[in-house]
């Protein structure tokens, strides 16, 4: 699809554009879900960490220009969601609760094994997944930011912290290892590896169920891409998103 065809497509569906906010409290703590874009879109753009603001800006821009539906979790401005459960302060990573195993791991970090708390988090998770409508998407694009020389493409290389969480890696032409794609599908890996950006293919046999969205999507066979970029690398993250849309969305129409 060329530029003009893309523009006509965008204008033809612009009437479906919507922006609204939903409240989804967890144990009495307000958590908001902002939705922008096309509700019935097969493409989901999702920013789940409230402190990853570069990713949030990139997602909003992409939803306006290229379509898709952009969804953003908003709560405290921190990475983790914090709430009170009885006399305890509980902190959970919103990218570690999409499987039951992940929820139990998060509870273990809080030194809590209360089955009622597990049910509360699981019900909240299920409501969130219903809003995200992930099972009906043909492509899920997660948007994340990292800090310099912490978590990067190198984390999945030889002797890296997550070496066994990757089935394949492609080192692109860009110098910064903090900016890379993390994908669950070999076909997506091949398409994105045709570009200049680093790409990691999530492991299949040696995959650790940590409750992350990539694990959940892999279990359901949903095509997933994480567009990972360092904080403040806005232009790079937008360019990576555009490349992903061009090779995974527009060219498939």
C-alpha positions as CSV (number, residue, x, y, z in Angstrom):
1,X,0.0,0.0,0.0
2,X,1.6,3.3,-1.1
3,X,1.4,6.6,0.8
4,X,-1.7,7.9,-1.0
5,X,-3.6,4.6,-0.6
6,X,-2.7,4.7,3.1
7,X,-4.0,8.3,3.4
8,X,-7.3,7.4,1.7
9,X,-7.6,4.4,4.1
10,X,-6.9,6.6,7.1
11,X,-9.5,9.2,6.0
12,X,-12.1,6.6,5.2
13,X,-12.0,5.3,8.8
14,X,-11.3,8.6,10.6
15,X,-15.0,8.7,11.7
16,X,-14.3,5.7,13.9
17,X,-11.7,7.6,15.9
18,X,-12.6,7.8,19.6
19,X,-10.9,8.9,22.8
20,X,-12.1,8.1,26.3
21,X,-11.0,7.0,29.7
22,X,-12.2,4.1,31.8
23,X,-11.8,3.5,35.6
24,X,-10.7,0.1,36.7
25,X,-10.0,0.1,40.4
26,X,-7.8,-2.5,42.1
27,X,-8.6,-3.1,45.8
28,X,-10.0,0.4,46.0
29,X,-7.0,2.1,44.2
30,X,-7.9,4.1,41.2
31,X,-6.4,2.9,37.9
32,X,-7.4,4.5,34.7
33,X,-7.3,3.2,31.2
34,X,-7.0,5.8,28.4
35,X,-8.1,4.6,25.0
36,X,-7.4,6.5,21.8
37,X,-8.0,5.5,18.2
38,X,-10.1,2.8,16.5
39,X,-11.9,0.5,18.9
40,X,-12.3,-2.3,16.4
41,X,-8.8,-2.1,15.0
42,X,-6.9,-5.4,14.6
43,X,-3.8,-3.6,15.8
44,X,-3.3,-2.7,19.5
45,X,-0.7,-0.2,20.7
46,X,-0.3,-0.6,24.4
47,X,1.8,1.3,27.0
48,X,1.4,-0.4,30.4
49,X,4.1,1.3,32.5
50,X,3.1,4.7,33.8
51,X,6.6,6.0,34.0
52,X,7.6,5.2,30.4
53,X,6.5,8.6,29.0
54,X,8.5,8.5,25.7
55,X,6.6,5.4,24.8
56,X,3.3,7.1,25.6
57,X,4.0,10.0,23.4
58,X,5.1,7.7,20.5
59,X,2.0,5.6,20.9
60,X,-0.3,8.6,20.8
61,X,1.4,9.9,17.7
62,X,1.2,6.6,15.9
63,X,-2.5,6.0,16.7
64,X,-3.3,9.4,15.1
65,X,-1.1,9.0,12.0
66,X,-1.3,5.2,11.3
67,X,-4.5,4.0,13.0
68,X,-4.8,1.2,15.4
69,X,-6.0,1.6,18.9
70,X,-3.7,3.0,21.6
71,X,-4.3,2.0,25.2
72,X,-2.4,3.4,28.2
73,X,-2.5,2.5,31.9
74,X,-2.5,5.5,34.2
75,X,-2.2,5.4,38.0
76,X,0.7,6.9,40.1
77,X,3.2,7.8,37.5
78,X,5.4,4.9,38.6
79,X,6.3,1.6,36.9
80,X,4.5,-0.6,39.4
81,X,0.9,-0.4,40.5
82,X,0.7,0.2,44.3
83,X,-2.4,-0.6,46.4
84,X,-3.4,-1.5,50.0
85,X,-4.5,-5.0,50.9
86,X,-5.5,-5.0,54.5
87,X,-2.5,-3.6,56.4
88,X,-0.1,-4.5,53.6
89,X,1.2,-2.3,50.8
90,X,1.3,-4.3,47.6
91,X,3.3,-3.5,44.5
92,X,2.8,-5.3,41.2
93,X,4.4,-4.9,37.8
94,X,1.5,-4.5,35.2
95,X,3.7,-6.5,32.8
96,X,3.9,-9.5,35.0
97,X,0.2,-10.4,35.7
98,X,-1.1,-11.7,32.4
99,X,-0.7,-15.4,33.5
100,X,-1.6,-17.0,36.8
101,X,2.0,-18.0,37.3
102,X,3.1,-14.4,36.9
103,X,0.6,-13.2,39.5
104,X,1.9,-15.7,42.0
105,X,5.4,-14.6,41.3
106,X,4.4,-11.0,42.0
107,X,2.7,-12.0,45.2
108,X,5.9,-13.8,46.3
109,X,7.9,-10.7,45.8
110,X,5.4,-9.0,48.2
111,X,5.8,-12.0,50.6
112,X,2.1,-12.7,50.3
113,X,0.4,-16.0,49.5
114,X,-3.2,-15.0,50.2
115,X,-5.5,-16.8,47.7
116,X,-8.1,-14.0,48.1
117,X,-5.5,-11.5,47.0
118,X,-4.6,-13.7,44.0
119,X,-8.3,-13.8,43.0
120,X,-8.6,-10.0,43.3
121,X,-5.6,-9.4,41.0
122,X,-6.7,-12.2,38.6
123,X,-10.2,-10.7,38.3
124,X,-8.7,-7.2,37.7
125,X,-6.3,-8.8,35.1
126,X,-9.2,-10.5,33.3
127,X,-11.2,-7.2,33.2
128,X,-8.2,-5.4,31.8
129,X,-7.7,-8.1,29.1
130,X,-11.4,-7.8,28.2
131,X,-10.9,-4.1,27.6
132,X,-7.7,-4.7,25.6
133,X,-9.6,-7.2,23.5
134,X,-6.3,-8.9,22.8
135,X,-7.8,-12.2,21.7
136,X,-9.4,-10.4,18.8
137,X,-6.3,-8.6,17.6
138,X,-4.1,-9.7,14.8
139,X,-1.1,-7.8,16.1
140,X,-0.2,-6.5,19.6
141,X,2.5,-3.8,19.8
142,X,3.8,-3.1,23.3
143,X,5.6,0.1,23.9
144,X,8.4,0.2,26.5
145,X,11.3,2.4,27.6
146,X,14.5,1.4,29.3
147,X,17.5,3.2,30.9
148,X,20.9,3.4,29.3
149,X,23.1,0.3,29.5
150,X,20.6,-1.6,31.8
151,X,18.2,-3.8,29.9
152,X,19.1,-3.9,26.2
153,X,19.5,-6.1,23.1
154,X,22.7,-7.4,24.7
155,X,20.7,-8.9,27.5
156,X,19.8,-11.7,25.1
157,X,23.2,-12.3,23.6
158,X,25.9,-14.8,24.6
159,X,26.3,-14.8,28.4
160,X,23.5,-12.1,28.7
161,X,21.1,-12.2,31.6
162,X,18.3,-13.5,29.3
163,X,20.3,-15.5,26.9
164,X,18.1,-18.5,27.2
165,X,14.9,-16.5,26.7
166,X,15.8,-15.9,23.1
167,X,15.7,-18.4,20.2
168,X,17.3,-16.0,17.8
169,X,18.8,-12.5,17.7
170,X,19.6,-10.1,14.8
171,X,22.1,-7.3,15.4
172,X,21.1,-4.3,13.3
173,X,23.1,-1.4,12.0
174,X,22.2,1.1,14.7
175,X,24.8,1.6,17.5
176,X,22.5,1.9,20.5
177,X,21.7,-1.5,21.9
178,X,18.9,-0.1,24.1
179,X,16.6,0.3,21.1
180,X,15.4,-3.0,19.7
181,X,12.4,-5.1,18.8
182,X,11.3,-8.1,20.9
183,X,9.0,-10.5,19.0
184,X,7.2,-13.8,19.5
185,X,6.8,-14.9,15.9
186,X,9.6,-16.1,13.5
187,X,7.9,-14.6,10.5
188,X,7.8,-11.2,12.3
189,X,11.4,-11.6,13.2
190,X,12.4,-12.2,9.6
191,X,10.4,-9.2,8.4
192,X,11.9,-6.8,11.0
193,X,15.4,-8.2,10.6
194,X,15.3,-6.9,7.0
195,X,15.8,-3.4,8.5
196,X,18.5,-1.6,10.5
197,X,17.1,-2.2,14.0
198,X,18.1,-5.0,16.4
199,X,15.5,-7.8,16.8
200,X,15.1,-10.5,19.5
201,X,12.9,-13.6,18.9
202,X,11.4,-14.9,22.2
203,X,12.3,-18.5,23.0
204,X,9.8,-21.2,22.7
205,X,11.1,-24.3,24.5
206,X,13.1,-22.4,27.1
207,X,10.6,-19.7,27.8
208,X,10.1,-18.6,31.4
209,X,6.5,-17.9,32.3
210,X,7.0,-14.6,34.2
211,X,3.5,-13.4,33.5
212,X,4.6,-10.9,30.8
213,X,2.3,-9.9,27.9
214,X,4.8,-11.5,25.5
215,X,4.4,-14.8,27.2
216,X,0.6,-14.5,27.3
217,X,0.5,-13.7,23.6
218,X,2.8,-16.5,22.7
219,X,0.6,-19.0,24.6
220,X,-2.4,-17.8,22.6
221,X,-0.6,-17.6,19.3
222,X,-1.2,-13.8,19.0
223,X,1.5,-11.9,17.0
224,X,3.3,-9.6,19.4
225,X,6.0,-7.0,19.1
226,X,7.6,-5.0,21.8
227,X,9.1,-1.7,20.5
228,X,11.7,-1.1,23.1
229,X,13.6,2.2,23.3
230,X,15.7,4.2,25.7
231,X,13.9,7.0,27.6
232,X,13.9,10.2,25.5
233,X,14.7,8.3,22.3
234,X,11.3,9.5,20.9
235,X,12.3,10.0,17.3
236,X,14.0,6.6,17.2
237,X,11.0,4.9,18.8
238,X,8.6,6.5,16.3
239,X,10.8,5.5,13.4
240,X,10.8,1.9,14.7
241,X,7.1,2.0,15.0
242,X,6.7,3.3,11.5
243,X,8.9,0.6,10.1
244,X,6.9,-2.1,12.0
245,X,3.6,-0.7,10.7
246,X,5.0,-0.6,7.1
247,X,6.2,-4.2,7.2
248,X,3.6,-5.9,9.5
249,X,0.4,-3.9,9.0
250,X,0.2,-1.9,5.8
251,X,1.9,-4.4,3.6
252,X,-0.5,-7.1,4.8
253,X,-3.7,-5.2,3.8
